[in-house]
């Protein structure tokens, strides 16, 4: 076992791609992923799992078919499984997502924003 803390800011400096989650830790069957986002993502859902968005820096909007939530740094929101959503940010926003291993960022939708899975930083 390594006794080293994980520094979020250091990890964010190691990648520049948007909408491309990077794993920083695992706990049981869950992964902690850092993501830089900017612009609009695609409408998608995750039929088998909830998803949590934690905003580390910036502002994240999450649109739903019947509303929207805006998250600022230091805030989080849990999206229940099966709920269609579309994240967006007008400027670069740094977030952390927590979800089970193997979850694809675009759910069951395939798009140019579908990221390679299980990439560590």
C-alpha positions in Angstrom: 0.0 0.0 0.0 1.2 3.5 -0.9 0.8 6.2 1.7 0.4 9.2 -0.7 -2.4 11.7 -0.9 -4.0 12.5 -4.2 -3.7 16.2 -5.2 -6.5 17.2 -7.5 -4.8 20.3 -8.9 -1.7 18.3 -9.8 -3.8 15.6 -11.5 -5.6 18.2 -13.6 -2.3 19.5 -14.9 -1.6 16.1 -16.5 -4.3 16.3 -19.2 -6.0 18.9 -21.3 -8.7 17.1 -23.2 -12.3 18.1 -22.5 -15.1 15.5 -21.8 -12.4 12.8 -21.3 -12.6 11.4 -17.7 -9.3 10.3 -16.0 -9.4 7.9 -13.1 -7.5 9.0 -9.9 -8.7 6.3 -7.5 -10.9 3.3 -7.0 -12.9 2.3 -4.0 -14.6 -1.1 -4.0 -16.2 -1.2 -7.5 -16.4 2.6 -7.9 -14.0 5.0 -9.7 -13.2 8.6 -8.9 -12.7 10.4 -12.2 -11.5 14.0 -12.9 -12.9 15.7 -16.0 -12.4 19.0 -17.7 -15.5 20.2 -19.5 -16.3 23.1 -21.8 -19.1 23.6 -24.2 -22.1 21.2 -24.6 -22.1 17.4 -24.1 -24.6 15.0 -25.6 -28.0 13.9 -24.2 -27.5 10.6 -22.5 -28.4 8.5 -19.6 -27.0 5.6 -17.5 -29.7 3.0 -17.2 -27.9 0.9 -14.6 -26.4 3.4 -12.2 -26.7 6.8 -10.5 -24.0 9.3 -11.3 -22.6 12.1 -9.1 -21.1 15.4 -10.4 -18.9 17.3 -8.0 -17.7 20.7 -9.2 -14.2 21.5 -8.2 -13.7 24.7 -10.2 -16.1 26.7 -12.5 -19.8 26.4 -13.2 -21.6 23.4 -14.6 -25.1 23.3 -16.0 -26.9 20.0 -16.2 -30.0 20.1 -18.4 -32.8 17.6 -18.0 -35.9 17.2 -20.2 -38.0 19.0 -17.6 -35.5 21.4 -16.0 -31.9 22.3 -15.2 -29.5 22.5 -12.2 -26.5 24.9 -12.0 -23.6 23.8 -9.9 -20.9 26.1 -8.6 -17.5 25.1 -7.2 -18.0 23.2 -4.0 -21.4 21.8 -5.0 -22.6 18.4 -6.1 -25.6 16.7 -7.7 -26.7 13.1 -7.9 -28.4 12.1 -11.1 -30.6 9.0 -10.6 -30.1 6.1 -13.0 -32.0 6.2 -16.2 -32.5 10.1 -16.1 -31.5 11.7 -19.4 -29.2 14.7 -19.0 -26.9 17.0 -20.9 -24.0 18.7 -19.0 -22.6 21.9 -20.3 -20.3 24.8 -19.3 -19.7 28.1 -21.1 -16.1 28.2 -19.8 -13.7 25.4 -18.7 -15.0 23.7 -15.6 -13.2 21.0 -13.5 -15.4 18.3 -12.1 -15.1 15.0 -10.3 -17.5 12.1 -11.1 -18.0 9.0 -9.0 -19.4 5.9 -10.7 -19.0 2.2 -11.0 -16.1 0.7 -13.0 -16.9 0.3 -16.7 -19.4 3.2 -17.0 -19.0 4.9 -20.4 -19.2 8.7 -20.3 -22.0 8.9 -23.0 -24.0 6.1 -21.5 -25.6 4.0 -24.3 -25.2 6.7 -26.9 -22.2 6.7 -29.2 -20.8 10.0 -30.3 -17.5 11.8 -31.1 -17.4 12.7 -27.4 -17.4 9.0 -26.2 -14.1 8.7 -24.3 -11.8 5.8 -23.9 -12.7 4.1 -20.7 -10.4 3.2 -17.7 -7.7 5.8 -18.4 -5.7 6.6 -15.3 -3.8 9.8 -14.6 
